[in-house]
């Protein structure tokens, strides 16, 4: 049954009823505001966790020797040979002479006018390779060049076949057979027997021939990855008589990038933390986390890692010694690129010990990484616990809001019903008064 709104018969102002209903909704609005405050706070804690994550990621590039050390290969003739090295490669200089490249054996058949019409004859073909047992391929009557190529590829004899179009008429199509491996021991021999295929050795397979510090070195391929530990040499072309100098050294520029990334991410975290204490010029309010204990603990932890990481007994004992200083007002780190690069160039190992575990101590990288791990531990970490706590509070606020909204709705309906009844009663009374007034000759006023 629809509820008749007051004001129709009794003269009640509908706004009065709605105002009373709004009063009942006030607890709902209060709960929503509390949720909004907690949600805003959680967003800021999430930002804090993001800054910690970014800093931790940069520390992964410098908390151990394998992470910190960056090595590079420089060749005097990179068109002849170059290389790649791992972080554990030893610095050194080596001399090479590339006398021969490793090559795969290649056989080519006589020409045919097409690849899939003309028959090549039939019979059997024997494929020999010095490092494998012979394989036989049966050529069926009516086979074309394409058929033979497929049969050779399906034989699993360590070779691959393809039909090429030389465009030299009249017989432009030829069968090219290539050993899958390079090196002298991978040479192939094709006995076409009764077929019309006649092969000639287009490229003779050969092994790599290199002088390394005047010592002959060979391999079946053009990559040397067992010659010097941690280094892979890539041979590109032969140049007998040309000496190639290859240097393995510390990559100072890449190391600089890692250190600078650490400084930047540290400053980003520090700036965010101290920014929470600064009053907004418009509102006069400090940041949402200005009084948050978890933020204070984070800042103390990362700052203490800088102070605790002092290495004794070596040239560089603190990061200040290599050109990274702390601003007394902001707490941010300032990096003098020229000074840091000079320190890395002069004593790479000494700089490394400031960041990684060494004979003089744990190093900033490992110290700070350990502190961040504790702060972000899913079970007991301060930051993770704070996020989990705020998530629970927000969920409880959602439950409270839902309850209060249901209660307010019920009370609103009750108010409307009561005023509707009262409005009807007053209207009825006014009607009766009018009737009486009419009988008595009055105006009912």
C-alpha positions as CSV (number, residue, x, y, z in Angstrom):
1,X,0.0,0.0,0.0
2,X,1.6,3.3,-1.0
3,X,2.4,5.8,1.7
4,X,0.7,9.2,1.3
5,X,3.2,12.0,1.9
6,X,2.3,14.6,4.5
7,X,1.4,18.1,3.4
8,X,-1.5,17.0,1.3
9,X,-4.2,17.0,3.8
10,X,-2.7,18.1,7.1
11,X,-0.4,20.8,5.9
12,X,2.9,19.3,7.1
13,X,6.0,20.6,5.2
14,X,7.5,17.5,3.3
15,X,11.0,19.1,3.9
16,X,10.5,18.6,7.7
17,X,10.1,14.9,7.2
18,X,13.1,14.6,4.9
19,X,15.2,16.6,7.4
20,X,14.2,14.1,10.1
21,X,15.2,11.2,7.8
22,X,18.6,12.9,7.1
23,X,19.3,13.1,10.8
24,X,18.8,9.3,10.9
25,X,21.4,9.0,8.1
26,X,24.1,11.0,9.9
27,X,25.7,7.8,11.4
28,X,26.0,6.4,7.9
29,X,27.8,9.5,6.6
30,X,30.1,9.4,9.7
31,X,31.0,5.8,8.9
32,X,31.7,6.7,5.2
33,X,34.0,9.5,6.2
34,X,35.9,7.2,8.5
35,X,36.3,4.7,5.7
36,X,37.5,7.4,3.4
37,X,40.1,8.4,5.9
38,X,41.3,4.8,6.3
39,X,41.3,4.3,2.5
40,X,43.4,7.5,2.0
41,X,45.8,6.3,4.7
42,X,46.1,2.9,3.1
43,X,46.9,4.5,-0.3
44,X,49.7,6.3,1.3
45,X,51.1,3.2,3.0
46,X,50.8,1.4,-0.4
47,X,52.9,4.2,-1.8
48,X,55.4,3.7,1.0
49,X,55.6,0.0,0.2
50,X,56.1,0.8,-3.5
51,X,59.1,3.1,-2.7
52,X,60.5,0.3,-0.6
53,X,60.0,-2.2,-3.4
54,X,61.8,0.1,-5.9
55,X,64.7,0.5,-3.5
56,X,64.9,-3.2,-2.9
57,X,65.0,-3.8,-6.6
58,X,68.0,-1.6,-7.0
59,X,69.7,-3.3,-4.1
60,X,69.4,-6.6,-5.9
61,X,72.0,-5.2,-8.4
62,X,74.6,-4.5,-5.7
63,X,74.2,-6.5,-2.6
64,X,76.6,-9.3,-3.6
65,X,79.7,-9.5,-5.7
66,X,77.8,-11.4,-8.5
67,X,75.3,-8.5,-8.5
68,X,77.6,-5.6,-8.1
69,X,80.5,-6.5,-10.4
70,X,79.9,-5.5,-14.1
71,X,82.4,-6.7,-16.6
72,X,82.9,-5.9,-20.3
73,X,84.8,-7.2,-23.3
74,X,86.5,-4.8,-25.6
75,X,88.1,-5.9,-28.9
76,X,90.6,-4.0,-31.0
77,X,88.9,-5.5,-34.1
78,X,85.2,-6.1,-33.2
79,X,84.6,-6.9,-36.9
80,X,86.8,-9.9,-36.5
81,X,85.8,-11.0,-33.0
82,X,84.2,-9.7,-29.9
83,X,82.7,-11.3,-26.8
84,X,80.5,-11.4,-23.7
85,X,81.4,-12.1,-20.1
86,X,79.8,-13.0,-16.8
87,X,80.3,-11.0,-13.7
88,X,82.8,-13.5,-12.3
89,X,85.1,-13.2,-15.3
90,X,88.7,-12.2,-14.3
91,X,90.0,-8.9,-15.8
92,X,92.8,-9.5,-18.3
93,X,94.1,-8.8,-21.8
94,X,94.5,-11.5,-24.5
95,X,95.9,-11.7,-28.0
96,X,94.2,-13.6,-30.8
97,X,94.8,-14.3,-34.5
98,X,91.8,-15.8,-36.5
99,X,93.3,-18.0,-39.2
100,X,90.2,-20.0,-40.3
101,X,86.5,-19.9,-39.5
102,X,84.6,-23.1,-38.8
103,X,82.4,-23.9,-41.8
104,X,79.7,-26.4,-42.5
105,X,80.2,-28.8,-45.4
106,X,77.9,-28.0,-48.4
107,X,77.2,-30.3,-51.3
108,X,75.2,-29.1,-54.4
109,X,73.5,-31.2,-57.1
110,X,73.4,-30.7,-60.9
111,X,70.6,-28.5,-62.2
112,X,67.0,-29.4,-63.2
113,X,64.4,-27.3,-65.0
114,X,62.0,-27.4,-62.1
115,X,61.6,-28.7,-58.5
116,X,58.4,-30.6,-58.6
117,X,57.8,-32.0,-62.1
118,X,60.9,-33.5,-63.6
119,X,61.9,-36.9,-62.2
120,X,65.4,-37.3,-60.8
121,X,65.6,-41.0,-61.3
122,X,65.3,-43.7,-58.6
123,X,67.5,-45.9,-56.5
124,X,69.2,-45.3,-53.2
125,X,71.4,-42.6,-51.8
126,X,74.0,-43.2,-49.1
127,X,74.9,-40.3,-46.7
128,X,78.1,-40.5,-44.8
129,X,79.4,-38.2,-42.2
130,X,82.7,-38.7,-40.4
131,X,81.1,-38.5,-36.9
132,X,78.0,-40.5,-37.7
133,X,77.0,-43.9,-39.0
134,X,76.0,-43.9,-42.8
135,X,72.3,-43.4,-43.6
136,X,70.5,-44.7,-46.6
137,X,67.7,-42.8,-48.4
138,X,65.6,-44.7,-50.9
139,X,64.5,-42.6,-54.0
140,X,61.2,-43.9,-55.3
141,X,60.4,-43.8,-59.0
142,X,58.8,-40.5,-60.0
143,X,60.6,-38.5,-57.3
144,X,61.3,-34.8,-57.9
145,X,63.9,-32.5,-56.4
146,X,61.4,-31.5,-53.7
147,X,60.7,-35.1,-52.9
148,X,64.4,-35.9,-52.5
149,X,64.9,-32.9,-50.2
150,X,62.1,-34.0,-48.0
151,X,63.4,-37.6,-47.8
152,X,66.9,-36.4,-46.9
153,X,65.5,-34.1,-44.1
154,X,63.4,-37.0,-42.8
155,X,66.4,-39.3,-42.7
156,X,67.8,-37.7,-39.5
157,X,71.4,-38.0,-40.9
158,X,72.5,-34.7,-39.4
159,X,72.1,-32.8,-42.7
160,X,69.5,-30.5,-44.1
161,X,68.5,-30.3,-47.8
162,X,66.8,-27.5,-49.7
163,X,65.9,-26.7,-53.3
164,X,67.4,-23.4,-54.5
165,X,66.5,-21.5,-57.7
166,X,69.7,-20.1,-59.2
167,X,67.7,-18.5,-62.2
168,X,70.5,-19.6,-64.5
169,X,68.6,-21.2,-67.4
170,X,67.9,-23.8,-68.6
171,X,68.4,-25.9,-65.4
172,X,68.1,-23.3,-62.6
173,X,66.8,-25.6,-59.8
174,X,69.5,-27.3,-57.7
175,X,69.6,-29.4,-54.5
176,X,71.8,-27.9,-51.8
177,X,72.7,-30.2,-48.9
178,X,74.3,-28.7,-45.8
179,X,75.8,-30.4,-42.7
180,X,73.9,-29.3,-39.5
181,X,77.3,-29.0,-37.8
182,X,80.4,-27.2,-38.8
183,X,83.9,-28.5,-38.4
184,X,86.1,-30.9,-40.4
185,X,84.6,-34.0,-38.7
186,X,81.1,-32.9,-39.9
187,X,82.0,-33.3,-43.6
188,X,79.5,-35.2,-45.6
189,X,79.7,-37.6,-48.6
190,X,76.7,-38.3,-50.8
191,X,76.7,-41.4,-53.1
192,X,73.7,-40.8,-55.4
193,X,74.2,-44.3,-57.0
194,X,71.7,-45.0,-59.7
195,X,69.8,-41.6,-59.5
196,X,70.5,-38.8,-61.9
197,X,71.8,-36.6,-59.1
198,X,75.5,-35.7,-59.2
199,X,76.9,-33.8,-56.3
200,X,80.0,-31.6,-56.0
201,X,81.5,-30.2,-52.8
202,X,80.6,-26.6,-52.9
203,X,82.1,-25.7,-49.5
204,X,84.4,-28.0,-47.6
205,X,83.7,-28.3,-43.9
206,X,86.5,-27.1,-41.7
207,X,87.1,-26.4,-38.0
208,X,87.9,-23.1,-36.4
209,X,91.6,-22.3,-36.3
210,X,92.7,-19.6,-33.9
211,X,96.0,-18.6,-32.2
212,X,95.4,-17.6,-28.6
213,X,98.6,-16.1,-27.1
214,X,100.4,-18.0,-29.9
215,X,98.8,-21.3,-28.8
216,X,96.7,-23.1,-31.5
217,X,93.1,-23.4,-30.6
218,X,90.4,-25.2,-32.5
219,X,86.6,-25.8,-32.2
220,X,83.8,-27.1,-34.5
221,X,82.0,-23.8,-34.2
222,X,82.9,-20.1,-34.2
223,X,82.2,-19.6,-30.5
224,X,84.8,-20.1,-27.8
225,X,83.2,-20.4,-24.4
226,X,85.7,-22.7,-22.6
227,X,88.9,-20.8,-23.3
228,X,88.7,-18.2,-20.5
229,X,86.4,-18.8,-17.5
230,X,83.3,-16.6,-17.6
231,X,84.0,-15.3,-21.2
232,X,82.4,-16.2,-24.5
233,X,84.4,-15.1,-27.6
234,X,82.4,-14.7,-30.8
235,X,84.5,-15.2,-34.0
236,X,83.1,-13.3,-37.0
237,X,85.6,-13.6,-39.8
238,X,89.2,-14.8,-40.4
239,X,92.0,-12.4,-40.9
240,X,95.4,-14.3,-41.0
241,X,98.3,-12.1,-39.9
242,X,96.1,-9.6,-37.9
243,X,96.5,-9.6,-34.2
244,X,93.4,-8.9,-32.2
245,X,93.7,-7.5,-28.6
246,X,90.8,-8.4,-26.4
247,X,90.5,-6.8,-23.0
248,X,88.2,-8.0,-20.1
249,X,87.7,-5.2,-17.6
250,X,85.3,-3.7,-15.1
251,X,82.4,-1.9,-16.7
252,X,82.6,1.4,-14.7
253,X,79.8,3.0,-16.6
254,X,77.3,0.2,-15.9
255,X,78.3,0.1,-12.3
256,X,77.8,3.9,-12.1
257,X,74.2,3.3,-13.4
258,X,73.5,0.8,-10.6
259,X,74.9,3.2,-7.9
260,X,73.0,6.1,-9.3
261,X,69.8,4.1,-9.3
262,X,70.3,3.2,-5.7
263,X,70.8,6.9,-4.8
264,X,67.7,8.0,-6.7
265,X,65.4,5.3,-5.2
266,X,66.8,6.0,-1.7
267,X,66.1,9.7,-2.2
268,X,62.6,9.0,-3.5
269,X,61.7,7.1,-0.4
270,X,63.3,9.7,1.9
271,X,61.6,12.6,0.1
272,X,58.2,10.9,0.4
273,X,58.7,10.2,4.1
274,X,59.8,13.7,5.1
275,X,57.2,15.2,2.8
276,X,54.5,13.7,5.2
277,X,55.8,16.1,7.9
278,X,55.5,19.2,5.8
279,X,52.3,21.4,6.2
280,X,50.2,22.0,3.1
281,X,50.3,25.8,2.4
282,X,46.6,25.7,1.5
283,X,45.2,23.6,4.2
284,X,47.8,23.9,6.9
285,X,47.6,20.1,7.3
286,X,50.5,17.7,7.4
287,X,50.6,14.4,5.4
288,X,48.3,11.5,6.2
289,X,51.2,9.5,7.6
290,X,52.8,12.4,9.6
291,X,52.2,10.6,12.9
292,X,52.4,7.0,11.6
293,X,54.9,4.9,13.6
294,X,55.5,2.5,10.6
295,X,56.8,5.4,8.5
296,X,59.1,6.6,11.3
297,X,60.5,3.1,11.6
298,X,61.1,2.8,7.9
299,X,63.0,6.0,7.7
300,X,65.1,5.2,10.8
301,X,65.9,1.7,9.3
302,X,67.1,2.9,5.9
303,X,69.0,5.8,7.3
304,X,70.8,3.6,9.9
305,X,71.9,1.3,7.1
306,X,73.9,4.2,5.7
307,X,75.6,5.0,9.0
308,X,76.2,1.3,10.1
309,X,77.9,0.4,6.8
310,X,81.4,1.4,7.6
311,X,84.3,-0.7,6.2
312,X,87.5,-0.7,8.2
313,X,91.0,-1.3,7.0
314,X,90.6,-0.2,3.4
315,X,91.0,3.0,1.4
316,X,87.3,3.7,1.2
317,X,85.6,3.3,4.5
318,X,82.3,5.1,3.9
319,X,80.3,6.1,0.8
320,X,81.2,9.7,1.7
321,X,84.8,8.8,0.7
322,X,83.8,8.0,-2.9
323,X,81.6,11.1,-3.4
324,X,78.2,10.2,-2.0
325,X,77.2,12.6,0.8
326,X,74.1,13.1,3.0
327,X,72.3,16.4,3.1
328,X,72.0,17.5,6.7
329,X,68.6,19.1,6.2
330,X,66.7,16.7,3.9
331,X,68.5,13.5,4.6
332,X,68.9,12.9,0.8
333,X,72.0,11.5,-0.7
334,X,74.0,13.6,-3.2
335,X,76.2,11.8,-5.7
336,X,79.3,13.4,-7.2
337,X,79.5,11.5,-10.5
338,X,83.0,12.6,-11.3
339,X,84.4,11.5,-7.9
340,X,82.5,8.2,-7.9
341,X,83.7,7.3,-11.4
342,X,87.3,8.2,-10.4
343,X,87.0,6.0,-7.3
344,X,85.7,3.0,-9.4
345,X,88.5,3.5,-12.0
346,X,91.2,3.7,-9.4
347,X,90.0,1.0,-7.0
348,X,87.0,-0.9,-8.2
349,X,87.4,-3.6,-5.6
350,X,87.6,-1.0,-2.8
351,X,84.3,0.7,-3.9
352,X,82.6,-2.7,-4.2
353,X,83.4,-3.5,-0.6
354,X,81.3,-0.5,0.5
355,X,78.3,-2.2,-1.0
356,X,78.8,-5.9,-0.9
357,X,79.9,-8.3,1.9
358,X,83.7,-8.4,2.1
359,X,86.6,-8.8,4.5
360,X,85.8,-5.4,6.0
361,X,82.1,-5.9,6.7
362,X,78.6,-6.5,5.4
363,X,78.3,-3.6,3.0
364,X,75.4,-1.1,2.4
365,X,73.7,-3.3,-0.1
366,X,73.3,-6.3,2.1
367,X,72.7,-4.3,5.2
368,X,69.9,-2.3,3.7
369,X,68.4,-5.2,1.9
370,X,68.1,-7.1,5.2
371,X,66.4,-4.2,6.8
372,X,63.9,-3.9,3.9
373,X,63.2,-7.6,4.0
374,X,62.3,-7.3,7.7
375,X,60.1,-4.3,7.2
376,X,58.2,-6.0,4.3
377,X,58.0,-9.5,5.8
378,X,54.4,-10.8,5.0
379,X,54.0,-12.2,8.5
380,X,55.7,-9.8,10.8
381,X,57.0,-6.8,8.8
382,X,55.9,-3.4,10.0
383,X,54.7,-2.2,6.6
384,X,52.9,-5.4,5.6
385,X,51.2,-5.5,9.0
386,X,50.1,-1.9,8.7
387,X,48.6,-2.6,5.3
388,X,46.8,-5.7,6.6
389,X,45.5,-3.8,9.6
390,X,44.1,-1.0,7.4
391,X,42.5,-3.5,5.0
392,X,40.7,-5.1,8.0
393,X,39.5,-1.8,9.3
394,X,38.2,-0.8,5.8
395,X,36.3,-4.1,5.6
396,X,34.8,-3.6,9.0
397,X,33.7,-0.1,8.0
398,X,32.0,-1.6,4.9
399,X,30.1,-3.9,7.2
400,X,29.2,-1.1,9.5
401,X,28.0,1.2,6.7
402,X,25.8,-1.6,5.3
403,X,24.2,-2.1,8.8
404,X,23.7,1.6,9.4
405,X,22.2,2.2,5.9
406,X,19.7,-0.6,6.5
407,X,18.8,0.8,9.9
408,X,18.5,4.3,8.5
409,X,16.2,3.1,5.7
410,X,14.0,1.3,8.2
411,X,13.7,4.4,10.4
412,X,13.1,6.6,7.4
413,X,10.2,4.4,6.4
414,X,8.8,4.5,9.9
415,X,9.0,8.3,10.0
416,X,7.1,8.5,6.7
417,X,4.4,6.1,7.9
418,X,3.9,7.9,11.2
419,X,3.7,11.3,9.6
420,X,1.4,9.9,6.9
421,X,-1.0,8.6,9.6
422,X,-0.8,11.9,11.5
423,X,-1.4,13.9,8.3
424,X,-4.5,11.8,7.6
425,X,-5.8,12.3,11.1
426,X,-5.3,16.1,11.0
427,X,-7.0,16.2,7.6
428,X,-9.9,14.3,8.9
429,X,-10.2,16.6,11.9
430,X,-10.1,19.6,9.6
431,X,-12.9,18.1,7.5
432,X,-15.1,17.4,10.6
433,X,-14.4,21.0,11.8
434,X,-15.6,22.3,8.5
435,X,-18.8,20.3,8.7
436,X,-19.6,21.5,12.2
437,X,-18.8,25.0,11.3
438,X,-21.2,24.8,8.4
439,X,-24.0,23.5,10.6
440,X,-23.4,26.2,13.1
441,X,-23.2,28.8,10.5
442,X,-19.6,29.5,11.2
443,X,-16.6,29.4,8.9
444,X,-14.8,26.7,10.8
445,X,-11.9,29.1,11.5
